[in-house]
Amino acid sequence: MSNNDIMKKLRVALSLNSDQIIEICKLVGFTVTKAELGDIFRNDEHPNFKKCGDQILRNFLNGLVIYKRGPREEKKV
């Protein structure tokens, strides 16, 4: 399964649109555009298809944790 497949499945499973995915990535300081997302979600035979790199997927997943759980609480000593 490719990174593109993982992104597509998460988008559908969580009912996320492009604006929400952009906001999720911003939670970890990563910038992605609608055009880049559109290219990632295209069919792999489309001329504008773009492979989803590890960096995009990693930042999306880290942002998704913050989006779902909230920011990490600092441990009190």
Helices and strands as residue ranges (DSSP letters): H 3-13, H 18-26, H 34-40, H 54-69
